[in-house]
Amino acid sequence: MKVVRTLELSVPDLGSAIKEAREKDPRSLTAICGAAGMTTANWYRIESEKQILPEETLRRIESVLDVDFGVDFDT
């Protein structure tokens, strides 16, 4: 049996924080997206906050950029 827990959390300016972290990274956007397993178009949608960001994708972005955006669903 599977049990699913779905939570939504509003994180003001997360897209801007992701963009700022990306711009500090010396790699190209294409290289960062390749490491994160996503397209540049998807990355831009995330930065402009035009879509819901799954936690799994957020964690991949944090890992690739070596940052922690402080998003915690358990507090």
CHARMM-style PDB file with segment names, atoms N, HN, CA, C and O in Angstrom:
ATOM      1  N   MET     1       0.839  -1.163   0.000  1.00  0.00      PROA
ATOM      2  CA  MET     1       0.000   0.000   0.000  1.00  0.00      PROA
ATOM      3  C   MET     1       0.891   1.235   0.000  1.00  0.00      PROA
ATOM      4  O   MET     1       1.950   1.255   0.627  1.00  0.00      PROA
ATOM      5  N   LYS     2       0.443   2.263  -0.713  1.00  0.00      PROA
ATOM      6  HN  LYS     2      -0.417   2.246  -1.223  1.00  0.00      PROA
ATOM      7  CA  LYS     2       1.162   3.528  -0.755  1.00  0.00      PROA
ATOM      8  C   LYS     2       0.401   4.580   0.041  1.00  0.00      PROA
ATOM      9  O   LYS     2      -0.829   4.628   0.024  1.00  0.00      PROA
ATOM     10  N   VAL     3       1.150   5.406   0.726  1.00  0.00      PROA
ATOM     11  HN  VAL     3       2.149   5.367   0.740  1.00  0.00      PROA
ATOM     12  CA  VAL     3       0.587   6.531   1.450  1.00  0.00      PROA
ATOM     13  C   VAL     3       1.254   7.789   0.897  1.00  0.00      PROA
ATOM     14  O   VAL     3       2.474   7.825   0.739  1.00  0.00      PROA
ATOM     15  N   VAL     4       0.469   8.806   0.607  1.00  0.00      PROA
ATOM     16  HN  VAL     4      -0.522   8.776   0.735  1.00  0.00      PROA
ATOM     17  CA  VAL     4       0.993  10.023   0.009  1.00  0.00      PROA
ATOM     18  C   VAL     4       0.696  11.203   0.928  1.00  0.00      PROA
ATOM     19  O   VAL     4      -0.403  11.336   1.467  1.00  0.00      PROA
ATOM     20  N   ARG     5       1.694  12.044   1.091  1.00  0.00      PROA
ATOM     21  HN  ARG     5       2.587  11.937   0.653  1.00  0.00      PROA
ATOM     22  CA  ARG     5       1.515  13.290   1.836  1.00  0.00      PROA
ATOM     23  C   ARG     5       1.843  14.435   0.895  1.00  0.00      PROA
ATOM     24  O   ARG     5       2.950  14.506   0.362  1.00  0.00      PROA
ATOM     25  N   THR     6       0.897  15.324   0.692  1.00  0.00      PROA
ATOM     26  HN  THR     6      -0.002  15.267   1.125  1.00  0.00      PROA
ATOM     27  CA  THR     6       1.109  16.467  -0.182  1.00  0.00      PROA
ATOM     28  C   THR     6       0.983  17.742   0.641  1.00  0.00      PROA
ATOM     29  O   THR     6      -0.036  17.984   1.287  1.00  0.00      PROA
ATOM     30  N   LEU     7       2.023  18.541   0.605  1.00  0.00      PROA
ATOM     31  HN  LEU     7       2.851  18.345   0.080  1.00  0.00      PROA
ATOM     32  CA  LEU     7       2.034  19.819   1.308  1.00  0.00      PROA
ATOM     33  C   LEU     7       2.462  20.909   0.341  1.00  0.00      PROA
ATOM     34  O   LEU     7       3.310  20.681  -0.522  1.00  0.00      PROA
ATOM     35  N   GLU     8       1.892  22.069   0.479  1.00  0.00      PROA
ATOM     36  HN  GLU     8       1.203  22.255   1.180  1.00  0.00      PROA
ATOM     37  CA  GLU     8       2.347  23.233  -0.277  1.00  0.00      PROA
ATOM     38  C   GLU     8       2.862  24.243   0.716  1.00  0.00      PROA
ATOM     39  O   GLU     8       2.289  24.432   1.788  1.00  0.00      PROA
ATOM     40  N   LEU     9       3.950  24.890   0.348  1.00  0.00      PROA
ATOM     41  HN  LEU     9       4.415  24.737  -0.523  1.00  0.00      PROA
ATOM     42  CA  LEU     9       4.571  25.878   1.209  1.00  0.00      PROA
ATOM     43  C   LEU     9       4.892  27.099   0.373  1.00  0.00      PROA
ATOM     44  O   LEU     9       5.531  26.988  -0.674  1.00  0.00      PROA
ATOM     45  N   SER    10       4.458  28.253   0.823  1.00  0.00      PROA
ATOM     46  HN  SER    10       3.939  28.343   1.674  1.00  0.00      PROA
ATOM     47  CA  SER    10       4.763  29.482   0.115  1.00  0.00      PROA
ATOM     48  C   SER    10       6.130  29.979   0.576  1.00  0.00      PROA
ATOM     49  O   SER    10       6.361  30.160   1.772  1.00  0.00      PROA
ATOM     50  N   VAL    11       7.031  30.195  -0.376  1.00  0.00      PROA
ATOM     51  HN  VAL    11       6.844  30.048  -1.347  1.00  0.00      PROA
ATOM     52  CA  VAL    11       8.382  30.661  -0.067  1.00  0.00      PROA
ATOM     53  C   VAL    11       8.616  31.929  -0.871  1.00  0.00      PROA
ATOM     54  O   VAL    11       8.990  31.863  -2.042  1.00  0.00      PROA
ATOM     55  N   PRO    12       8.399  33.083  -0.252  1.00  0.00      PROA
ATOM     56  CA  PRO    12       8.559  34.351  -0.968  1.00  0.00      PROA
ATOM     57  C   PRO    12       9.967  34.517  -1.545  1.00  0.00      PROA
ATOM     58  O   PRO    12      10.965  34.253  -0.874  1.00  0.00      PROA
ATOM     59  N   ASP    13      10.022  34.957  -2.790  1.00  0.00      PROA
ATOM     60  HN  ASP    13       9.211  35.171  -3.335  1.00  0.00      PROA
ATOM     61  CA  ASP    13      11.277  35.281  -3.475  1.00  0.00      PROA
ATOM     62  C   ASP    13      12.225  34.102  -3.671  1.00  0.00      PROA
ATOM     63  O   ASP    13      13.426  34.304  -3.852  1.00  0.00      PROA
ATOM     64  N   LEU    14      11.707  32.878  -3.637  1.00  0.00      PROA
ATOM     65  HN  LEU    14      10.731  32.714  -3.490  1.00  0.00      PROA
ATOM     66  CA  LEU    14      12.571  31.722  -3.857  1.00  0.00      PROA
ATOM     67  C   LEU    14      13.155  31.741  -5.263  1.00  0.00      PROA
ATOM     68  O   LEU    14      14.327  31.410  -5.442  1.00  0.00      PROA
ATOM     69  N   GLY    15      12.375  32.115  -6.250  1.00  0.00      PROA
ATOM     70  HN  GLY    15      11.423  32.383  -6.104  1.00  0.00      PROA
ATOM     71  CA  GLY    15      12.875  32.192  -7.622  1.00  0.00      PROA
ATOM     72  C   GLY    15      14.048  33.152  -7.741  1.00  0.00      PROA
ATOM     73  O   GLY    15      15.035  32.864  -8.419  1.00  0.00      PROA
ATOM     74  N   SER    16      13.933  34.290  -7.080  1.00  0.00      PROA
ATOM     75  HN  SER    16      13.131  34.524  -6.530  1.00  0.00      PROA
ATOM     76  CA  SER    16      15.021  35.270  -7.092  1.00  0.00      PROA
ATOM     77  C   SER    16      16.264  34.730  -6.391  1.00  0.00      PROA
ATOM     78  O   SER    16      17.384  34.977  -6.837  1.00  0.00      PROA
ATOM     79  N   ALA    17      16.072  33.999  -5.303  1.00  0.00      PROA
ATOM     80  HN  ALA    17      15.162  33.798  -4.940  1.00  0.00      PROA
ATOM     81  CA  ALA    17      17.202  33.412  -4.580  1.00  0.00      PROA
ATOM     82  C   ALA    17      17.908  32.367  -5.432  1.00  0.00      PROA
ATOM     83  O   ALA    17      19.135  32.275  -5.424  1.00  0.00      PROA
ATOM     84  N   ILE    18      17.123  31.578  -6.170  1.00  0.00      PROA
ATOM     85  HN  ILE    18      16.126  31.654  -6.177  1.00  0.00      PROA
ATOM     86  CA  ILE    18      17.707  30.577  -7.062  1.00  0.00      PROA
ATOM     87  C   ILE    18      18.506  31.277  -8.163  1.00  0.00      PROA
ATOM     88  O   ILE    18      19.617  30.859  -8.488  1.00  0.00      PROA
ATOM     89  N   LYS    19      17.945  32.332  -8.730  1.00  0.00      PROA
ATOM     90  HN  LYS    19      17.042  32.672  -8.466  1.00  0.00      PROA
ATOM     91  CA  LYS    19      18.637  33.068  -9.783  1.00  0.00      PROA
ATOM     92  C   LYS    19      19.941  33.671  -9.258  1.00  0.00      PROA
ATOM     93  O   LYS    19      20.971  33.606  -9.929  1.00  0.00      PROA
ATOM     94  N   GLU    20      19.896  34.248  -8.082  1.00  0.00      PROA
ATOM     95  HN  GLU    20      19.059  34.302  -7.537  1.00  0.00      PROA
ATOM     96  CA  GLU    20      21.095  34.853  -7.494  1.00  0.00      PROA
ATOM     97  C   GLU    20      22.184  33.806  -7.265  1.00  0.00      PROA
ATOM     98  O   GLU    20      23.356  34.053  -7.550  1.00  0.00      PROA
ATOM     99  N   ALA    21      21.797  32.641  -6.752  1.00  0.00      PROA
ATOM    100  HN  ALA    21      20.845  32.441  -6.521  1.00  0.00      PROA
ATOM    101  CA  ALA    21      22.770  31.570  -6.531  1.00  0.00      PROA
ATOM    102  C   ALA    21      23.351  31.080  -7.854  1.00  0.00      PROA
ATOM    103  O   ALA    21      24.548  30.811  -7.949  1.00  0.00      PROA
ATOM    104  N   ARG    22      22.502  30.964  -8.872  1.00  0.00      PROA
ATOM    105  HN  ARG    22      21.529  31.182  -8.794  1.00  0.00      PROA
ATOM    106  CA  ARG    22      22.976  30.522 -10.193  1.00  0.00      PROA
ATOM    107  C   ARG    22      23.970  31.521 -10.757  1.00  0.00      PROA
ATOM    108  O   ARG    22      25.004  31.127 -11.298  1.00  0.00      PROA
ATOM    109  N   GLU    23      23.672  32.808 -10.639  1.00  0.00      PROA
ATOM    110  HN  GLU    23      22.833  33.128 -10.200  1.00  0.00      PROA
ATOM    111  CA  GLU    23      24.548  33.828 -11.205  1.00  0.00      PROA
ATOM    112  C   GLU    23      25.904  33.882 -10.506  1.00  0.00      PROA
ATOM    113  O   GLU    23      26.883  34.343 -11.093  1.00  0.00      PROA
ATOM    114  N   LYS    24      25.972  33.421  -9.269  1.00  0.00      PROA
ATOM    115  HN  LYS    24      25.177  33.046  -8.792  1.00  0.00      PROA
ATOM    116  CA  LYS    24      27.251  33.358  -8.542  1.00  0.00      PROA
ATOM    117  C   LYS    24      28.086  32.145  -8.957  1.00  0.00      PROA
ATOM    118  O   LYS    24      29.295  32.105  -8.729  1.00  0.00      PROA
ATOM    119  N   ASP    25      27.435  31.170  -9.561  1.00  0.00      PROA
ATOM    120  HN  ASP    25      26.453  31.203  -9.747  1.00  0.00      PROA
ATOM    121  CA  ASP    25      28.119  29.950  -9.997  1.00  0.00      PROA
ATOM    122  C   ASP    25      28.884  30.238 -11.288  1.00  0.00      PROA
ATOM    123  O   ASP    25      28.336  30.866 -12.194  1.00  0.00      PROA
ATOM    124  N   PRO    26      30.133  29.794 -11.390  1.00  0.00      PROA
ATOM    125  CA  PRO    26      30.924  30.097 -12.593  1.00  0.00      PROA
ATOM    126  C   PRO    26      30.490  29.319 -13.840  1.00  0.00      PROA
ATOM    127  O   PRO    26      30.882  29.675 -14.952  1.00  0.00      PROA
ATOM    128  N   ARG    27      29.697  28.276 -13.673  1.00  0.00      PROA
ATOM    129  HN  ARG    27      29.378  27.988 -12.770  1.00  0.00      PROA
ATOM    130  CA  ARG    27      29.279  27.466 -14.818  1.00  0.00      PROA
ATOM    131  C   ARG    27      28.188  28.162 -15.628  1.00  0.00      PROA
ATOM    132  O   ARG    27      27.476  29.036 -15.132  1.00  0.00      PROA
ATOM    133  N   SER    28      28.081  27.755 -16.870  1.00  0.00      PROA
ATOM    134  HN  SER    28      28.659  27.046 -17.274  1.00  0.00      PROA
ATOM    135  CA  SER    28      27.008  28.274 -17.724  1.00  0.00      PROA
ATOM    136  C   SER    28      25.672  27.694 -17.274  1.00  0.00      PROA
ATOM    137  O   SER    28      25.620  26.670 -16.594  1.00  0.00      PROA
ATOM    138  N   LEU    29      24.601  28.367 -17.664  1.00  0.00      PROA
ATOM    139  HN  LEU    29      24.644  29.199 -18.216  1.00  0.00      PROA
ATOM    140  CA  LEU    29      23.270  27.851 -17.343  1.00  0.00      PROA
ATOM    141  C   LEU    29      23.073  26.468 -17.945  1.00  0.00      PROA
ATOM    142  O   LEU    29      22.476  25.597 -17.312  1.00  0.00      PROA
ATOM    143  N   THR    30      23.564  26.258 -19.148  1.00  0.00      PROA
ATOM    144  HN  THR    30      24.049  26.966 -19.662  1.00  0.00      PROA
ATOM    145  CA  THR    30      23.438  24.948 -19.803  1.00  0.00      PROA
ATOM    146  C   THR    30      24.113  23.865 -18.973  1.00  0.00      PROA
ATOM    147  O   THR    30      23.565  22.773 -18.815  1.00  0.00      PROA
ATOM    148  N   ALA    31      25.305  24.157 -18.438  1.00  0.00      PROA
ATOM    149  HN  ALA    31      25.750  25.043 -18.566  1.00  0.00      PROA
ATOM    150  CA  ALA    31      26.022  23.173 -17.620  1.00  0.00      PROA
ATOM    151  C   ALA    31      25.289  22.906 -16.309  1.00  0.00      PROA
ATOM    152  O   ALA    31      25.195  21.761 -15.866  1.00  0.00      PROA
ATOM    153  N   ILE    32      24.775  23.955 -15.696  1.00  0.00      PROA
ATOM    154  HN  ILE    32      24.851  24.885 -16.055  1.00  0.00      PROA
ATOM    155  CA  ILE    32      24.032  23.801 -14.440  1.00  0.00      PROA
ATOM    156  C   ILE    32      22.774  22.968 -14.674  1.00  0.00      PROA
ATOM    157  O   ILE    32      22.469  22.062 -13.899  1.00  0.00      PROA
ATOM    158  N   CYS    33      22.053  23.280 -15.739  1.00  0.00      PROA
ATOM    159  HN  CYS    33      22.301  24.017 -16.368  1.00  0.00      PROA
ATOM    160  CA  CYS    33      20.829  22.539 -16.060  1.00  0.00      PROA
ATOM    161  C   CYS    33      21.139  21.078 -16.361  1.00  0.00      PROA
ATOM    162  O   CYS    33      20.392  20.186 -15.958  1.00  0.00      PROA
ATOM    163  N   GLY    34      22.234  20.834 -17.066  1.00  0.00      PROA
ATOM    164  HN  GLY    34      22.841  21.559 -17.394  1.00  0.00      PROA
ATOM    165  CA  GLY    34      22.640  19.455 -17.352  1.00  0.00      PROA
ATOM    166  C   GLY    34      22.897  18.689 -16.072  1.00  0.00      PROA
ATOM    167  O   GLY    34      22.487  17.536 -15.938  1.00  0.00      PROA
ATOM    168  N   ALA    35      23.577  19.325 -15.129  1.00  0.00      PROA
ATOM    169  HN  ALA    35      23.911  20.261 -15.237  1.00  0.00      PROA
ATOM    170  CA  ALA    35      23.868  18.670 -13.853  1.00  0.00      PROA
ATOM    171  C   ALA    35      22.594  18.427 -13.041  1.00  0.00      PROA
ATOM    172  O   ALA    35      22.510  17.465 -12.277  1.00  0.00      PROA
ATOM    173  N   ALA    36      21.611  19.305 -13.212  1.00  0.00      PROA
ATOM    174  HN  ALA    36      21.679  20.087 -13.833  1.00  0.00      PROA
ATOM    175  CA  ALA    36      20.349  19.174 -12.478  1.00  0.00      PROA
ATOM    176  C   ALA    36      19.337  18.297 -13.209  1.00  0.00      PROA
ATOM    177  O   ALA    36      18.292  17.955 -12.655  1.00  0.00      PROA
ATOM    178  N   GLY    37      19.645  17.934 -14.454  1.00  0.00      PROA
ATOM    179  HN  GLY    37      20.494  18.212 -14.905  1.00  0.00      PROA
ATOM    180  CA  GLY    37      18.737  17.088 -15.225  1.00  0.00      PROA
ATOM    181  C   GLY    37      17.485  17.811 -15.672  1.00  0.00      PROA
ATOM    182  O   GLY    37      16.396  17.237 -15.676  1.00  0.00      PROA
ATOM    183  N   MET    38      17.639  19.079 -16.049  1.00  0.00      PROA
ATOM    184  HN  MET    38      18.523  19.545 -16.045  1.00  0.00      PROA
ATOM    185  CA  MET    38      16.484  19.839 -16.493  1.00  0.00      PROA
ATOM    186  C   MET    38      16.851  20.745 -17.659  1.00  0.00      PROA
ATOM    187  O   MET    38      18.030  20.949 -17.948  1.00  0.00      PROA
ATOM    188  N   THR    39      15.845  21.284 -18.324  1.00  0.00      PROA
ATOM    189  HN  THR    39      14.887  21.119 -18.089  1.00  0.00      PROA
ATOM    190  CA  THR    39      16.075  22.160 -19.461  1.00  0.00      PROA
ATOM    191  C   THR    39      16.268  23.600 -18.988  1.00  0.00      PROA
ATOM    192  O   THR    39      15.863  23.964 -17.884  1.00  0.00      PROA
ATOM    193  N   THR    40      16.891  24.406 -19.838  1.00  0.00      PROA
ATOM    194  HN  THR    40      17.220  24.111 -20.735  1.00  0.00      PROA
ATOM    195  CA  THR    40      17.045  25.819 -19.504  1.00  0.00      PROA
ATOM    196  C   THR    40      15.681  26.505 -19.440  1.00  0.00      PROA
ATOM    197  O   THR    40      15.477  27.391 -18.610  1.00  0.00      PROA
ATOM    198  N   ALA    41      14.754  26.109 -20.297  1.00  0.00      PROA
ATOM    199  HN  ALA    41      14.920  25.388 -20.971  1.00  0.00      PROA
ATOM    200  CA  ALA    41      13.410  26.703 -20.280  1.00  0.00      PROA
ATOM    201  C   ALA    41      12.735  26.442 -18.933  1.00  0.00      PROA
ATOM    202  O   ALA    41      12.114  27.341 -18.364  1.00  0.00      PROA
ATOM    203  N   ASN    42      12.854  25.232 -18.429  1.00  0.00      PROA
ATOM    204  HN  ASN    42      13.358  24.502 -18.891  1.00  0.00      PROA
ATOM    205  CA  ASN    42      12.266  24.899 -17.134  1.00  0.00      PROA
ATOM    206  C   ASN    42      12.937  25.717 -16.030  1.00  0.00      PROA
ATOM    207  O   ASN    42      12.267  26.219 -15.128  1.00  0.00      PROA
ATOM    208  N   TRP    43      14.249  25.845 -16.106  1.00  0.00      PROA
ATOM    209  HN  TRP    43      14.793  25.436 -16.839  1.00  0.00      PROA
ATOM    210  CA  TRP    43      14.982  26.612 -15.099  1.00  0.00      PROA
ATOM    211  C   TRP    43      14.483  28.063 -15.062  1.00  0.00      PROA
ATOM    212  O   TRP    43      14.248  28.617 -13.989  1.00  0.00      PROA
ATOM    213  N   TYR    44      14.327  28.664 -16.236  1.00  0.00      PROA
ATOM    214  HN  TYR    44      14.519  28.213 -17.108  1.00  0.00      PROA
ATOM    215  CA  TYR    44      13.839  30.048 -16.302  1.00  0.00      PROA
ATOM    216  C   TYR    44      12.428  30.177 -15.732  1.00  0.00      PROA
ATOM    217  O   TYR    44      12.111  31.171 -15.078  1.00  0.00      PROA
ATOM    218  N   ARG    45      11.576  29.171 -15.978  1.00  0.00      PROA
ATOM    219  HN  ARG    45      11.833  28.363 -16.509  1.00  0.00      PROA
ATOM    220  CA  ARG    45      10.223  29.197 -15.406  1.00  0.00      PROA
ATOM    221  C   ARG    45      10.285  29.156 -13.879  1.00  0.00      PROA
ATOM    222  O   ARG    45       9.498  29.817 -13.201  1.00  0.00      PROA
ATOM    223  N   ILE    46      11.217  28.380 -13.348  1.00  0.00      PROA
ATOM    224  HN  ILE    46      11.856  27.842 -13.898  1.00  0.00      PROA
ATOM    225  CA  ILE    46      11.380  28.299 -11.892  1.00  0.00      PROA
ATOM    226  C   ILE    46      11.854  29.642 -11.344  1.00  0.00      PROA
ATOM    227  O   ILE    46      11.313  30.135 -10.354  1.00  0.00      PROA
ATOM    228  N   GLU    47      12.860  30.234 -11.984  1.00  0.00      PROA
ATOM    229  HN  GLU    47      13.299  29.834 -12.788  1.00  0.00      PROA
ATOM    230  CA  GLU    47      13.368  31.518 -11.516  1.00  0.00      PROA
ATOM    231  C   GLU    47      12.305  32.618 -11.569  1.00  0.00      PROA
ATOM    232  O   GLU    47      12.281  33.503 -10.714  1.00  0.00      PROA
ATOM    233  N   SER    48      11.440  32.559 -12.562  1.00  0.00      PROA
ATOM    234  HN  SER    48      11.460  31.840 -13.256  1.00  0.00      PROA
ATOM    235  CA  SER    48      10.390  33.583 -12.682  1.00  0.00      PROA
ATOM    236  C   SER    48       9.126  33.196 -11.910  1.00  0.00      PROA
ATOM    237  O   SER    48       8.120  33.904 -11.953  1.00  0.00      PROA
ATOM    238  N   GLU    49       9.190  32.071 -11.208  1.00  0.00      PROA
ATOM    239  HN  GLU    49      10.007  31.496 -11.173  1.00  0.00      PROA
ATOM    240  CA  GLU    49       8.093  31.581 -10.367  1.00  0.00      PROA
ATOM    241  C   GLU    49       6.799  31.406 -11.147  1.00  0.00      PROA
ATOM    242  O   GLU    49       5.721  31.751 -10.665  1.00  0.00      PROA
ATOM    243  N   LYS    50       6.915  30.868 -12.359  1.00  0.00      PROA
ATOM    244  HN  LYS    50       7.792  30.588 -12.751  1.00  0.00      PROA
ATOM    245  CA  LYS    50       5.748  30.641 -13.213  1.00  0.00      PROA
ATOM    246  C   LYS    50       5.234  29.208 -13.140  1.00  0.00      PROA
ATOM    247  O   LYS    50       4.391  28.805 -13.941  1.00  0.00      PROA
ATOM    248  N   GLN    51       5.736  28.449 -12.189  1.00  0.00      PROA
ATOM    249  HN  GLN    51       6.421  28.777 -11.538  1.00  0.00      PROA
ATOM    250  CA  GLN    51       5.260  27.083 -12.028  1.00  0.00      PROA
ATOM    251  C   GLN    51       5.456  26.657 -10.584  1.00  0.00      PROA
ATOM    252  O   GLN    51       6.213  27.283  -9.842  1.00  0.00      PROA
ATOM    253  N   ILE    52       4.785  25.608 -10.194  1.00  0.00      PROA
ATOM    254  HN  ILE    52       4.170  25.099 -10.796  1.00  0.00      PROA
ATOM    255  CA  ILE    52       4.983  25.026  -8.869  1.00  0.00      PROA
ATOM    256  C   ILE    52       6.284  24.236  -8.915  1.00  0.00      PROA
ATOM    257  O   ILE    52       6.555  23.521  -9.880  1.00  0.00      PROA
ATOM    258  N   LEU    53       7.074  24.370  -7.875  1.00  0.00      PROA
ATOM    259  HN  LEU    53       6.853  24.950  -7.092  1.00  0.00      PROA
ATOM    260  CA  LEU    53       8.373  23.719  -7.813  1.00  0.00      PROA
ATOM    261  C   LEU    53       8.292  22.490  -6.909  1.00  0.00      PROA
ATOM    262  O   LEU    53       8.131  22.629  -5.696  1.00  0.00      PROA
ATOM    263  N   PRO    54       8.402  21.294  -7.477  1.00  0.00      PROA
ATOM    264  CA  PRO    54       8.397  20.092  -6.637  1.00  0.00      PROA
ATOM    265  C   PRO    54       9.613  20.094  -5.705  1.00  0.00      PROA
ATOM    266  O   PRO    54      10.689  20.566  -6.072  1.00  0.00      PROA
ATOM    267  N   GLU    55       9.425  19.565  -4.509  1.00  0.00      PROA
ATOM    268  HN  GLU    55       8.551  19.181  -4.211  1.00  0.00      PROA
ATOM    269  CA  GLU    55      10.525  19.529  -3.538  1.00  0.00      PROA
ATOM    270  C   GLU    55      11.737  18.787  -4.098  1.00  0.00      PROA
ATOM    271  O   GLU    55      12.875  19.204  -3.881  1.00  0.00      PROA
ATOM    272  N   GLU    56      11.501  17.700  -4.810  1.00  0.00      PROA
ATOM    273  HN  GLU    56      10.577  17.361  -4.987  1.00  0.00      PROA
ATOM    274  CA  GLU    56      12.605  16.927  -5.383  1.00  0.00      PROA
ATOM    275  C   GLU    56      13.463  17.801  -6.317  1.00  0.00      PROA
ATOM    276  O   GLU    56      14.690  17.707  -6.304  1.00  0.00      PROA
ATOM    277  N   THR    57      12.820  18.634  -7.111  1.00  0.00      PROA
ATOM    278  HN  THR    57      11.823  18.710  -7.122  1.00  0.00      PROA
ATOM    279  CA  THR    57      13.549  19.524  -8.020  1.00  0.00      PROA
ATOM    280  C   THR    57      14.300  20.581  -7.228  1.00  0.00      PROA
ATOM    281  O   THR    57      15.448  20.889  -7.548  1.00  0.00      PROA
ATOM    282  N   LEU    58      13.676  21.138  -6.205  1.00  0.00      PROA
ATOM    283  HN  LEU    58      12.744  20.887  -5.945  1.00  0.00      PROA
ATOM    284  CA  LEU    58      14.349  22.111  -5.350  1.00  0.00      PROA
ATOM    285  C   LEU    58      15.611  21.505  -4.745  1.00  0.00      PROA
ATOM    286  O   LEU    58      16.664  22.143  -4.735  1.00  0.00      PROA
ATOM    287  N   ARG    59      15.511  20.292  -4.246  1.00  0.00      PROA
ATOM    288  HN  ARG    59      14.656  19.773  -4.254  1.00  0.00      PROA
ATOM    289  CA  ARG    59      16.676  19.648  -3.618  1.00  0.00      PROA
ATOM    290  C   ARG    59      17.785  19.402  -4.640  1.00  0.00      PROA
ATOM    291  O   ARG    59      18.965  19.519  -4.308  1.00  0.00      PROA
ATOM    292  N   ARG    60      17.419  19.062  -5.881  1.00  0.00      PROA
ATOM    293  HN  ARG    60      16.461  18.968  -6.150  1.00  0.00      PROA
ATOM    294  CA  ARG    60      18.441  18.894  -6.933  1.00  0.00      PROA
ATOM    295  C   ARG    60      19.127  20.223  -7.221  1.00  0.00      PROA
ATOM    296  O   ARG    60      20.347  20.273  -7.377  1.00  0.00      PROA
ATOM    297  N   ILE    61      18.345  21.303  -7.294  1.00  0.00      PROA
ATOM    298  HN  ILE    61      17.353  21.262  -7.168  1.00  0.00      PROA
ATOM    299  CA  ILE    61      18.913  22.633  -7.525  1.00  0.00      PROA
ATOM    300  C   ILE    61      19.865  22.992  -6.388  1.00  0.00      PROA
ATOM    301  O   ILE    61      20.972  23.473  -6.629  1.00  0.00      PROA
ATOM    302  N   GLU    62      19.436  22.760  -5.157  1.00  0.00      PROA
ATOM    303  HN  GLU    62      18.536  22.370  -4.961  1.00  0.00      PROA
ATOM    304  CA  GLU    62      20.309  23.040  -4.015  1.00  0.00      PROA
ATOM    305  C   GLU    62      21.601  22.244  -4.099  1.00  0.00      PROA
ATOM    306  O   GLU    62      22.681  22.769  -3.826  1.00  0.00      PROA
ATOM    307  N   SER    63      21.492  20.995  -4.472  1.00  0.00      PROA
ATOM    308  HN  SER    63      20.615  20.568  -4.694  1.00  0.00      PROA
ATOM    309  CA  SER    63      22.669  20.139  -4.571  1.00  0.00      PROA
ATOM    310  C   SER    63      23.627  20.625  -5.657  1.00  0.00      PROA
ATOM    311  O   SER    63      24.832  20.726  -5.430  1.00  0.00      PROA
ATOM    312  N   VAL    64      23.086  20.923  -6.831  1.00  0.00      PROA
ATOM    313  HN  VAL    64      22.107  20.840  -7.015  1.00  0.00      PROA
ATOM    314  CA  VAL    64      23.917  21.353  -7.959  1.00  0.00      PROA
ATOM    315  C   VAL    64      24.590  22.695  -7.667  1.00  0.00      PROA
ATOM    316  O   VAL    64      25.751  22.900  -8.021  1.00  0.00      PROA
ATOM    317  N   LEU    65      23.861  23.606  -7.022  1.00  0.00      PROA
ATOM    318  HN  LEU    65      22.918  23.440  -6.734  1.00  0.00      PROA
ATOM    319  CA  LEU    65      24.415  24.932  -6.722  1.00  0.00      PROA
ATOM    320  C   LEU    65      25.145  24.972  -5.377  1.00  0.00      PROA
ATOM    321  O   LEU    65      25.753  25.985  -5.030  1.00  0.00      PROA
ATOM    322  N   ASP    66      25.085  23.870  -4.621  1.00  0.00      PROA
ATOM    323  HN  ASP    66      24.592  23.048  -4.903  1.00  0.00      PROA
ATOM    324  CA  ASP    66      25.721  23.763  -3.305  1.00  0.00      PROA
ATOM    325  C   ASP    66      25.231  24.871  -2.369  1.00  0.00      PROA
ATOM    326  O   ASP    66      26.019  25.581  -1.744  1.00  0.00      PROA
ATOM    327  N   VAL    67      23.906  24.994  -2.295  1.00  0.00      PROA
ATOM    328  HN  VAL    67      23.265  24.418  -2.802  1.00  0.00      PROA
ATOM    329  CA  VAL    67      23.277  25.977  -1.423  1.00  0.00      PROA
ATOM    330  C   VAL    67      22.113  25.321  -0.675  1.00  0.00      PROA
ATOM    331  O   VAL    67      21.633  24.254  -1.056  1.00  0.00      PROA
ATOM    332  N   ASP    68      21.675  25.978   0.390  1.00  0.00      PROA
ATOM    333  HN  ASP    68      22.065  26.846   0.700  1.00  0.00      PROA
ATOM    334  CA  ASP    68      20.480  25.547   1.113  1.00  0.00      PROA
ATOM    335  C   ASP    68      19.567  26.762   1.182  1.00  0.00      PROA
ATOM    336  O   ASP    68      19.914  27.765   1.806  1.00  0.00      PROA
ATOM    337  N   PHE    69      18.422  26.681   0.558  1.00  0.00      PROA
ATOM    338  HN  PHE    69      18.140  25.866   0.051  1.00  0.00      PROA
ATOM    339  CA  PHE    69      17.490  27.806   0.530  1.00  0.00      PROA
ATOM    340  C   PHE    69      16.608  27.860   1.777  1.00  0.00      PROA
ATOM    341  O   PHE    69      15.745  28.732   1.881  1.00  0.00      PROA
ATOM    342  N   GLY    70      16.810  26.948   2.716  1.00  0.00      PROA
ATOM    343  HN  GLY    70      17.511  26.240   2.632  1.00  0.00      PROA
ATOM    344  CA  GLY    70      16.102  26.994   3.993  1.00  0.00      PROA
ATOM    345  C   GLY    70      14.649  26.582   3.931  1.00  0.00      PROA
ATOM    346  O   GLY    70      13.873  26.918   4.826  1.00  0.00      PROA
ATOM    347  N   VAL    71      14.265  25.862   2.894  1.00  0.00      PROA
ATOM    348  HN  VAL    71      14.896  25.589   2.167  1.00  0.00      PROA
ATOM    349  CA  VAL    71      12.877  25.407   2.766  1.00  0.00      PROA
ATOM    350  C   VAL    71      12.718  24.127   3.583  1.00  0.00      PROA
ATOM    351  O   VAL    71      13.336  23.105   3.289  1.00  0.00      PROA
ATOM    352  N   ASP    72      11.881  24.204   4.611  1.00  0.00      PROA
ATOM    353  HN  ASP    72      11.379  25.034   4.850  1.00  0.00      PROA
ATOM    354  CA  ASP    72      11.693  23.083   5.523  1.00  0.00      PROA
ATOM    355  C   ASP    72      10.200  22.833   5.696  1.00  0.00      PROA
ATOM    356  O   ASP    72       9.478  23.691   6.203  1.00  0.00      PROA
ATOM    357  N   PHE    73       9.745  21.682   5.284  1.00  0.00      PROA
ATOM    358  HN  PHE    73      10.331  20.984   4.873  1.00  0.00      PROA
ATOM    359  CA  PHE    73       8.325  21.338   5.376  1.00  0.00      PROA
ATOM    360  C   PHE    73       7.929  20.850   6.766  1.00  0.00      PROA
ATOM    361  O   PHE    73       6.740  20.693   7.045  1.00  0.00      PROA
ATOM    362  N   ASP    74       8.888  20.613   7.627  1.00  0.00      PROA
ATOM    363  HN  ASP    74       9.854  20.741   7.401  1.00  0.00      PROA
ATOM    364  CA  ASP    74       8.599  20.003   8.924  1.00  0.00      PROA
ATOM    365  C   ASP    74       8.538  21.006  10.082  1.00  0.00      PROA
ATOM    366  O   ASP    74       8.378  20.613  11.238  1.00  0.00      PROA
ATOM    367  N   THR    75       8.666  22.299   9.770  1.00  0.00      PROA
ATOM    368  HN  THR    75       8.796  22.618   8.832  1.00  0.00      PROA
ATOM    369  CA  THR    75       8.614  23.275  10.875  1.00  0.00      PROA
ATOM    370  C   THR    75       7.276  23.967  10.913  1.00  0.00      PROA
ATOM    371  OT1 THR    75       7.046  24.819  11.771  1.00  0.00      PROA
TER     372      THR     75
END
